[in-house]
Amino acid sequence: MLVCHCAAVNEASVRTAVDSGARTISEVAAQCGAGGGCGGCRPTICRLLGASHRGACGADGCASGALISGADHYSNA
């Protein structure tokens, strides 16, 4: 499944970045490019981060439980 249309990054590439230690959208973007463009893929990246890294986000409205904060947090608000 294509996750990031801006960078043409698929789910497997995002999962590889997460499995390699990426814990934020910025770290995913640095490793594979996903999440660094328009932001449309950030909710999916948050879900993938949350599935791999169980923890407290600390940001309001984060449903994924991913370890993200500040500019890395995506909100539909």
Order of alpha helices (4+ residues) and beta strands (2+ residues): beta-beta-alpha-alpha-alpha
